[in-house]
């Protein structure tokens, strides 16, 4: 769970860094890091879902996984748009 908390909080931190980027390339790079951290979060949430079989935990893991997947999609769109 420690690694999940690290990658999940890194998503927002890198997004904030992207907002202060000094160039388009720097912005795109930091958005890419946010995407990779969201991807890693999905991995850990999927893993925890399998490990914690109690239904009360699985509902939360599914909800958070869906949110991380949505963030991946957003960052993908932003990165594609910023590279045009």
N, C-alpha and C positions, 0 to 999 in steps of 0.2 A: 504494500500500500504506500510505502514511502516513495517508491519510484513513480507511482501514479500521481501522488501529490506534487512531485517535482515537475513532471512533464505537463500536468494540467495547469499549474500556475505559470509555467513558462510560456504557455500560449498567450496569455494576456500581457505578460511582460514584453515579449517580442513584438506583439501588436503595437503596444505603446511605443516601443523603440522605432517601429516602422513609421509611426506618425511623425517622428522627429528626424526622419531620414534626410541625409544631406544630398542625395541624388536619387534618380529613378532606379538606378541599379541597386543602390543601398536599400531602398524601399522594397524592391522585389526580393532581394536576398532575405530580409527580415520577415517578410510575409511567408516566404518559403520555409523559414525556420518554424514559424507558427503552425504552418500546415503539417510539418513533420512531427511536431510535438502533439498536435491533435491526433495524428495517425497513431503515435505511440500510446496516447491515452486510450484510444479505441482498443488497441491490443491488450492493455492491462485490464480494462473494464471487461473485455471478453473473457480473459483469463480468470478474473475474480468471480465472474458470473458462474463459471464452471466449478470453481473451488467452493464457493459458498452456496450450497444448495437450498438453504432456507429461503422460502418464497419472499419473505419480507425484505431480504437483501437483494434478491434478483430483480425486483421491481425497480429499485433505485439504480442498480447497475444498468439495466436496460434503458432507463430514462437518461442517464448520463451518457451512455454510449450513443444514443440517438442524437443528443446535443453535440457530442464530439464529431460525429459524422457530418452533421449540418455545418459545423465550423470548418471542417475539411473542404466541403463544397464551396463555402463562402471564400475561403482563402484561395482555392483554385481559381475561382472567377476573378478575384481581385488580381491575382498574379497574371492571368491571361490578359486582362484589361490593361494592366500597367506595362506589359511588354509590347503593346501595340504602338 
